[in-house]
């Protein structure tokens, strides 16, 4: 094996230590946990030294791993900085980037990412199409598609961004009266055209609740759905990350907090056009960075609350 082939396993090792687990590192690298584990094992075999102690609950650095870690980190950071210098991505991204996303992403979180990206890349012309229906990306000239859930048989290059869960949202006064999914029977379920007409929830200790509500309303506009919720008398299943700020501001509330939709993946699907691919990857990197900062901020606030 050429020593250059060790660069990726070294970066994986550094990420495992940074995140504290193979699974967390795999999510950050958009790879599978077994693959990340195998890369670190191959690195250890090539070096002839054990770098990590592994158990079912945690990992820890060996003395050799502790000595090797600064070099692995320095190499990974130097490689990333070198790519950024050559690409000069922050100043020279230009052209059009057309993005397709589900209407539920019309949220403060997504708006913040778009605004920051546009400010950082003034030469970029962004076009964002919020649409829940499946569309032909070639005919629609879509460069990047953001999708919640299984992308199906879409053959485009995909990158997993994160996982999310759907929560039951309604007006605060309504949420106070709804503690179990059975309490939703007197309300209207407002859903998007992309949502199945069967309500499927998972509760404490693996309990399941499945039904097809009699009272349903289909709306293909997330802003209108949120307005309907604020009016009262209805509820909707929305991805938790898209309503975080709205709930914090007490404009909406979560009903049946112990019940939710099973976690689904949020993925980015790329075009094959090289110039658009560079722009699309930069936008996805901006989303990932924003999410990491948001997660870190919430952990810090949670830690401050416990102290």
Buried (B, 14 or more C-beta within 10 A) or exposed (E): EEEEEBEBBBBBBBBBBEBEBBBBBBBBBBBBBEEBBBBBBBBBEEBEBBBBEEEEEEBEBBEBBEEBBEEBBEBBEEBEEEEEEEBEBEEEBEEEBBBBBBBBBBBBBBEEBBEEBEEBBEEBEBEBEBBBEEEEBEEEBBBBBBBBBEBEEBEBEBBBBBEBBBBBBBBBEBBEEBEEBEBBEEBBBBBBEBBEEEBBBBBEEEEEBEBEBEEBEEBBBBEEBBEBBBEEBBBBBBBBBBBBBBBEEEBBBBBBEBBBBEEBBBBBBBBEEEBBBBBBBBBBBBBBEBBEEBEEEEEEEEEEEEE
